[in-house]
């Protein structure tokens, strides 16, 4: 089975379009709900036949839901590794569903249904992971769309639910609402002003957590942080979202203030640093993933500070995703060695920046 991304309305990356609130600081908002179908063992303990029956039930239910009627289904257990990694790089499936690490080998019946800004992962850690992805800071909008999908799907599938504990999930931290809200945010100002430690410590005191670009298990690189709630039991969806809204809103204000301080107190030093990052991306012949992320972080900050006016945040968002290993291999139509990947990455970034380089300066 080959991966045909043209079947998706926007290749599944409409969330990159920088149309949401605070899009220069907040890349995207994701709301995910964990659900299980009654009568089957949790995915990790289920036999292949059970997982396939879960998939068949979900497939039948999806066909009669308006928001998913036009959805595209990809069977991850029938896709080659590069295609699975590409879907992961686009934030459309989790690392676990894609079977990309040794602890979580690819499962029979692993699949995803994708529609405009919505996705349903089947046979991940739980039978179902419903997710909504939006550009910018858009917790309420993302929740509204996923809440409707959850109600529609729940009317057609018997969810595992307990009167006292709420939705039952494979991992105890998801029991209750099963809701995980996360915001992907760029915080170079707080890193450069050395305020980031205090901000992250206060997040954890409030029961929130932070991770890297790809959530659990991923390193923080390029000053991109994913902030999310840690537990769901004993609190309503509204309470969880309200807290995230308040706290992330405060972090956005702190970042904006840090950027003002940088310009005021270290203007020419910061300008020099950011222009050097732009120059490196513009002319480098080889770039590792970490180098690309760190230089892109600098250029993104320069655009946010209005030092570079002709580059769009949308282009920088695309570079963040499309310069990753699986995307480069997919574009070349073959597996690449590490050094070939670094050469291809530099070539892709140069070409993209050339297209918008007109009036930079």
Secondary structure, 3 states (H helix, E strand, C coil): CCCCHHHCCCCCCHHHCCCCCCCCCEEEEEEEEEECECCCCCCCCCCHHHHHHHHHHHHHHHCCCHHHCCCEEEEHHHCCHHHHHHHHHCCCCCHHHHCCECCECCCCCCEEEEECCEEEEECCCCCEEEEEEEECCCHHHHHHHHHHHHHHHHCCCCECEECCCEECCCCHHHCECCEEEEEEEECHHHHHCCCHHHHHHHHHHCCEEEEECCECCCCCCCCEEEEEECCCCCCCHHHHHHHHHHHHHHHHHHHHHHHHHHHHHHHHHHHHHHHHHHHHHHHCCCCCHHHHHHHHHHHHHHHHCCCCCCCCHHHHHHHHHHCCHHHHHHHHCCCCCHHHHHHHHHHHHHHHHHHCCCCCC
